[in-house]
Amino acid sequence: MKQFFYAFRKGDALTKLSFFILGFSNLFRGQVVKGIIFLSAQVAYFFYMFTYGFSAIGKLRHLGTREQGWVFDEDRGIDVLMPGDNSMLILLYGVFAIFITLAFLYLYKSAAEQSYSLEMQIKRGKKPLSFYEEVTEYADSRLHKTLLFLPVIGVVVLTVLPLVFMILIAFTNFDRNHQPPGNLFTWVGLDNFKAMLSSGSVLGKTFFPVLGWTLVWATLATSLNYILGMLLAMLINKKGIKIKGFYRTIFILSIAIPQFVSLLVMRNILDDDGPLNVLLEKAGIISDYVPFLTNTTLARISVIVINLWIGIPYTMLITTGILMNIPEDLYESAKIDGATPVTQYFRITLPYVFFVTAPYLITQFIGNINNFNIIYFLTRGGPATLDYYQAGKTDLLVTWLYKLTVNSKDYSYASTIGILVFIISAVFSLIAYRRTSSYKNEEEFG
């Protein structure tokens, strides 16, 4: 910003006029095409804002006032459906107008600074670049900017804008009772967060138990997959083990099969009337079916165990290469000093592997917090309970969010949960990563 204000103070008349009429300096200093582009962008922006933009931003204050409804038409003697405002579209158009304004402000700042830069070039006796020469630069020395332009626009339009829209939904009462255009929704401030974090509310009595199970699940799923996957890799890589490639291939098969297919098959196998219960009953081991997926404790154990079957091969593949790179001298020295295999594991293998894989471990933990597939395809969040609001005993926050959106249309509550999950994930990731040796000692292992 210092350069922006400096350009206005030090620039000549043409440069100062460019702060009010974009491209003015370019037009009169030989960069006609570029000047026309800047001027056209300014005209298009103000045309959009005066026709749609300012109105869209202004409506953000109340998100609509006129509801759609039936009104009796005295002339025709019938009820006529009168159109109303649509709170969702008002919010979307308002956010879009704000993004357009931010994009224009960036263009405005860039154009104003370039006008001063052009003035300085001419004063130094340099010839301004023509439009063709600038385009050629963007295909050569500035190719990185050209290649990044479309991806950045795509990220902003398809990711950032919808994300901001969904975040704002958390501060409204957009639910099944407020469906526009028949029933408008409006701003409620932090009411949704207060309800979600209040231990006395129905939402709070659901949020905290589901959060607790989510953290327990993420901890067990991550740590067990990590430790057992590492031990499996060590076993396969152990000297004397033959056909190692065959064993790796066997375990990798669980990765090759699409996860949702495996989970749906396991759901059918563990069903109350599924093959496993039938087999156990015919073998005389049980007299009644085992509620693998309908009992709270067994259902939670089942999802953890099945997740091991799916997740261990990933850790095995990642740690295999790391284990092969651990210097043999370390183990030989440890053996000479009388270290047992357990001591070698905790003093050499685990620290070495953890140093390299700590960022991966953090990523896996966050991924398990948001592990939708394993829970939804296996248990659907069940077993169901009346103690929770729209959630089951194995639901994670992410599957509860999904149910609130699809089943009960409580979009504002779902958005609130999404924000809370993001805060939890971001805080944990930053704190955990900054405390790892990978972050503190990037250049060395010790």
RARA-V713390 format. One record per residue. N is the residue number from 1. PSI is psi in whole degrees, 0 to 359 (* if undefined). D_LAST is the distance of its C-alpha to the last C-alpha in Angstrom with 2 decimals. Layout:
<<N,PSI,D_LAST> <N,PSI,D_LAST>>
//
This chain:
<<1,332,44.20> <2,319,44.87> <3,325,45.81> <4,308,48.13> <5,327,50.10> <6,320,50.08> <7,322,51.68> <8,321,54.41> <9,318,55.18> <10,346,55.24> <11,158,56.59> <12,191,60.24> <13,317,62.74> <14,320,61.64> <15,317,58.02> <16,321,59.01> <17,332,61.21> <18,342,58.25> <19,342,56.66> <20,326,59.63> <21,102,60.53> <22,136,57.49> <23,0,57.97> <24,315,60.94> <25,320,59.47> <26,319,58.44> <27,321,61.97> <28,4,63.68> <29,25,61.21> <30,353,61.39> <31,71,58.71> <32,311,61.26> <33,316,59.40> <34,319,56.29> <35,319,58.51> <36,322,60.31> <37,313,57.04> <38,315,55.93> <39,319,59.43> <40,321,59.69> <41,320,56.39> <42,315,57.73> <43,316,61.07> <44,321,59.48> <45,311,57.21> <46,327,60.11> <47,315,62.36> <48,316,59.84> <49,319,59.21> <50,336,62.93> <51,321,63.88> <52,317,61.03> <53,306,57.95> <54,323,59.30> <55,318,61.10> <56,318,57.97> <57,321,55.91> <58,324,58.83> <59,348,59.10> <60,341,55.51> <61,323,56.94> <62,348,58.78> <63,34,57.78> <64,147,61.45> <65,339,64.64> <66,115,67.07> <67,148,66.63> <68,139,68.11> <69,172,71.17> <70,132,74.69> <71,137,77.52> <72,123,81.23> <73,109,82.96> <74,325,86.51> <75,318,87.86> <76,346,86.75> <77,25,86.96> <78,163,83.57> <79,134,80.02> <80,134,77.77> <81,113,73.97> <82,127,72.90> <83,152,69.48> <84,187,66.97> <85,158,63.65> <86,106,60.43> <87,322,57.63> <88,316,54.92> <89,324,56.28> <90,315,56.79> <91,317,53.15> <92,313,52.02> <93,325,54.38> <94,317,53.45> <95,319,49.72> <96,318,50.62> <97,322,52.79> <98,318,50.00> <99,320,47.65> <100,320,50.46> <101,318,50.91> <102,320,47.23> <103,320,47.37> <104,322,50.57> <105,323,49.13> <106,316,46.28> <107,319,48.94> <108,314,51.13> <109,315,48.43> <110,316,47.58> <111,319,51.30> <112,317,52.08> <113,324,49.30> <114,329,50.34> <115,321,53.93> <116,320,52.98> <117,321,50.82> <118,320,53.86> <119,318,56.08> <120,322,53.83> <121,315,53.81> <122,321,57.61> <123,331,57.93> <124,0,55.80> <125,12,58.19> <126,144,55.88> <127,130,57.38> <128,145,55.92> <129,138,54.30> <130,169,56.60> <131,319,55.66> <132,319,55.37> <133,322,53.06> <134,319,50.75> <135,320,50.71> <136,322,49.87> <137,320,46.90> <138,351,45.58> <139,1,45.79> <140,269,44.02> <141,335,41.89> <142,28,41.56> <143,327,41.16> <144,322,37.92> <145,321,39.97> <146,316,42.64> <147,331,40.28> <148,344,38.60> <149,304,41.95> <150,316,43.06> <151,320,39.71> <152,316,39.39> <153,317,43.00> <154,318,42.43> <155,317,39.43> <156,313,41.45> <157,318,44.62> <158,346,43.32> <159,302,40.24> <160,312,40.22> <161,309,43.98> <162,326,44.23> <163,315,41.15> <164,319,42.83> <165,313,46.05> <166,327,44.47> <167,318,42.73> <168,331,46.14> <169,329,47.70> <170,342,45.76> <171,18,47.91> <172,179,51.18> <173,41,53.22> <174,101,53.16> <175,194,53.87> <176,338,56.56> <177,354,59.14> <178,74,58.48> <179,107,58.81> <180,156,60.20> <181,354,62.78> <182,320,64.76> <183,112,62.55> <184,152,60.49> <185,162,57.18> <186,179,56.22> <187,139,53.50> <188,7,52.60> <189,230,49.72> <190,16,47.09> <191,320,49.39> <192,321,47.41> <193,321,44.17> <194,318,46.12> <195,321,47.61> <196,326,44.31> <197,5,42.53> <198,122,45.55> <199,345,45.39> <200,348,49.19> <201,163,49.76> <202,319,49.94> <203,318,47.06> <204,323,44.91> <205,344,45.74> <206,318,44.43> <207,311,41.46> <208,317,39.59> <209,320,39.98> <210,320,39.05> <211,317,35.99> <212,314,35.01> <213,323,35.44> <214,316,33.59> <215,321,30.45> <216,313,30.83> <217,311,31.36> <218,320,28.40> <219,311,26.04> <220,316,27.45> <221,321,27.85> <222,310,24.28> <223,317,22.54> <224,317,24.96> <225,319,24.85> <226,309,21.06> <227,312,20.83> <228,325,24.02> <229,321,23.32> <230,317,20.04> <231,322,21.99> <232,318,24.80> <233,319,22.67> <234,321,21.32> <235,316,24.96> <236,324,26.33> <237,356,23.79> <238,141,24.37> <239,138,26.08> <240,343,29.82> <241,124,30.15> <242,169,32.84> <243,52,33.82> <244,322,30.35> <245,324,31.60> <246,315,34.46> <247,319,32.36> <248,318,30.15> <249,320,33.41> <250,315,34.88> <251,331,32.12> <252,342,32.06> <253,328,35.78> <254,337,35.13> <255,324,33.43> <256,326,36.29> <257,132,38.89> <258,136,39.22> <259,318,37.69> <260,329,40.88> <261,313,42.90> <262,317,40.71> <263,320,40.82> <264,323,44.60> <265,315,45.13> <266,326,43.11> <267,316,45.11> <268,321,48.31> <269,320,47.11> <270,2,46.16> <271,157,49.29> <272,324,51.69> <273,21,54.10> <274,175,51.47> <275,322,51.17> <276,314,48.71> <277,320,51.01> <278,317,54.05> <279,316,52.46> <280,323,51.44> <281,318,54.89> <282,332,56.76> <283,355,54.69> <284,11,55.86> <285,325,52.39> <286,153,53.19> <287,338,56.54> <288,158,55.50> <289,150,52.91> <290,122,49.32> <291,71,48.50> <292,323,45.13> <293,357,45.34> <294,354,47.98> <295,135,46.57> <296,307,43.91> <297,312,41.57> <298,324,42.07> <299,318,41.73> <300,321,38.34> <301,321,37.17> <302,315,38.65> <303,326,36.83> <304,316,33.45> <305,315,34.22> <306,327,35.59> <307,328,32.62> <308,316,30.47> <309,325,32.78> <310,323,32.35> <311,333,28.65> <312,317,26.95> <313,327,27.70> <314,311,25.83> <315,322,22.56> <316,315,23.38> <317,318,23.79> <318,317,20.60> <319,341,18.35> <320,311,20.38> <321,324,19.11> <322,317,15.41> <323,323,16.11> <324,342,17.99> <325,359,15.13> <326,125,12.83> <327,131,13.46> <328,335,16.22> <329,326,15.30> <330,316,12.62> <331,320,15.53> <332,319,18.04> <333,321,16.28> <334,321,15.98> <335,320,19.66> <336,324,20.71> <337,358,19.30> <338,19,21.35> <339,134,18.90> <340,166,20.94> <341,323,20.30> <342,316,19.67> <343,319,17.03> <344,322,15.36> <345,312,15.56> <346,337,14.08> <347,336,11.31> <348,299,10.39> <349,304,12.46> <350,312,12.41> <351,321,8.76> <352,312,8.41> <353,320,11.79> <354,324,11.48> <355,319,8.75> <356,323,11.40> <357,5,14.44> <358,314,14.14> <359,321,16.70> <360,321,18.84> <361,319,18.86> <362,318,20.10> <363,319,22.64> <364,322,23.84> <365,314,24.39> <366,321,26.47> <367,324,28.21> <368,329,29.20> <369,325,30.63> <370,28,32.85> <371,88,33.37> <372,317,37.12> <373,308,37.89> <374,322,36.84> <375,311,38.83> <376,316,41.81> <377,337,42.59> <378,311,42.12> <379,352,43.66> <380,21,44.95> <381,354,43.37> <382,174,45.79> <383,149,47.16> <384,155,49.25> <385,146,49.91> <386,353,52.32> <387,337,49.83> <388,156,47.89> <389,108,49.19> <390,32,49.00> <391,155,45.96> <392,180,45.39> <393,339,43.23> <394,7,40.52> <395,136,40.62> <396,171,37.46> <397,323,37.90> <398,323,38.03> <399,327,40.74> <400,318,42.64> <401,316,42.55> <402,316,44.03> <403,320,46.79> <404,326,47.69> <405,312,48.10> <406,316,49.99> <407,312,51.86> <408,357,52.87> <409,34,52.41> <410,73,50.66> <411,324,48.91> <412,319,48.21> <413,319,46.47> <414,317,44.44> <415,323,43.35> <416,315,42.45> <417,319,40.19> <418,318,38.57> <419,317,37.76> <420,321,36.38> <421,319,34.17> <422,316,32.86> <423,314,32.17> <424,313,30.33> <425,316,28.24> <426,315,27.49> <427,313,26.58> <428,315,24.27> <429,314,22.56> <430,315,22.03> <431,314,20.84> <432,316,18.51> <433,321,16.96> <434,344,16.47> <435,357,14.58> <436,156,12.02> <437,332,8.42> <438,326,10.18> <439,319,12.50> <440,325,10.71> <441,71,8.10> <442,329,10.35> <443,350,9.92> <444,161,6.43> <445,129,3.75> <446,*,0.00>>
//
